[in-house]
Amino acid sequence: MHSPHKNGKPPYRDAAPYRPLVIENEWEFRAELPFDAKSSSLYYIGEQLMPNWATASHYHDHFELCYLEQGHGQYQIDKTLYQIRAGDLWLTKPGETHYGLAGEDASFRLYYLGFKLEWAKALEPDFYQLGAGRVVPDEDGTIKSIFDRLLREIRLRPRLSIHMAEGLFLQLLVTVSRLFHDSAQRPDAAPSPLGAAVIEVMNRLHGEIRYDHDIEAIARSIPVSRSHLAREFKSAIGMPIGEYMRSLCLDKAKFELRATDKPVTQIAEELRFSSIHTFSIFFKRFAGITPSEYRKQATGDARR
């Protein structure tokens, strides 16, 4: 059971899908329930290519495995923030609130996979008993190789692809279990958890991405002084609160411009800018071009 965040929105519940669906475009490939849901533990698998990727705070009723093939960024799982880089894989367990943010100025490629373990009971203890050490490196490239082969089977569907993909899926789970087990033996495996104040402000910023968050009001509601919150946040996250909030807004705006047909005015309103003029100034200052120019370059659409 999840309770709403204090004075903020609760994380949304990303439930496993129950009918087949394939999404494929320039920025993403995603297959939901690519196989028979009654005989497979695999719920969905995808590949994310979106630069400036960011997610809202959410949780699942299943496990989710992510692998970063290119890029870098941050990923928070419940009370712990992880720095991620190319070659890292990480896992969230059912019910854990999590969200991520890509680093700036870098190519980005993320593989992800959602699953349950009803049909692989022997693996359940390994995955449920994972502690705070959730990010491990794929030092020899084995995880990348299995992900690539699995995605190829699902995309191309050659003869007996279902059986091949199920075998690769099981191989992936066992390999991941071994990596986490080996990593847990290292004395420096577990990162330091975030402080309560930083967790609260991160939950607010990711729970509803908007330009007009009142940091002073958030600090009072925790309650801590704004100066203390600013120091603690920068120490833990590596950048000031205002810069982090602007980065989330810019990433969200870029996504909406690339992936939707929403008018620029609507995007500005959803991000809580006071006017489209203010939004356009903000976007050009931090992206270097206007929202309309960005949409034209990103989509190849000649509309303005």
C-alpha positions, 0 to 999 in steps of 0.5 A: 500500500502506498500513501500519497506524498505529503503535500504532493502527488503520489507516484502513479502505479505502472501496472503490467499490461494485459494485451499485446502492443508494439510501439516503434518510432525513432526514439523508442521500441517497446513490446508489451506482452510479446508472448503468451501471458499465461506461460511467460514471466516476461511482461514487456521489453523495450529500447529507449533512445530519447536524449534528455530522458526523464521519468516521473515518480512511479512504481510497478507490481513487477520487477523491472531491469534496466541496462544503460548501453550509452550515456549517463545519469541518475536513478533513484529507488526509494530512498537511495540515489544512484549515479549510472553510466554506460555499461551499468544495469539496475533493478527495481522490485515490486512496490519500490518508487523510482524515477530517473534522469539522463545526464546532459550532452550525451548520446543515450540508449537504455534497455528495459524489461519488466517481469514477474517470477511465477514461472521461475520460482527458484530465482525469487529469493535472489531478486527479492533479497537484493539490498541497496546495492542495485547498480552493477557494471556489465564488465564483459558485455554479457548483459548487452549481448543477451539484450541485443539478441532478445530484442532481435528475436522480438523485433524480427520474429524468425522461426521459433522466436518465442522459444528462443526469446524465452531461453534468452530471457531465462539466461538474462535473469540467471546472469543478472542474479550472478552479477548482483550476488558477486557485487554484494560481496564487495565491501563498498557495494551499498551506496549511502541513502539520501536524507529525508529532506532530499528524498521529499524534495525529489519526490515533489519535483519528479511527482509533478514536473512543473516550472513553478515549484515553490522551493521555499514552501517545500522547505517550510513543509518538510520542515527545514530552512531553505538554505539547509535544504539547498546545501543538503540537496547540492551535496547529495545530487551534485547540482542546485535545486533550481538547476535540477528543476529546470533540467526536468522541465527542459527534458519534459518539454523536449519530450513533448515537442518530439513525441506528441503533436501538442501545441506549444501553448499547451505544453507551456501550460502543462509545465505551469509557465505563466505564458507561452512567451515566458516558456519560449524565452526559457526554452531558447535560453537553455536549448539554444533554439525556440520550441518550434525550431526544436520540434522541426529539427527533432521530427523533420516536420515543416510545421511551425 
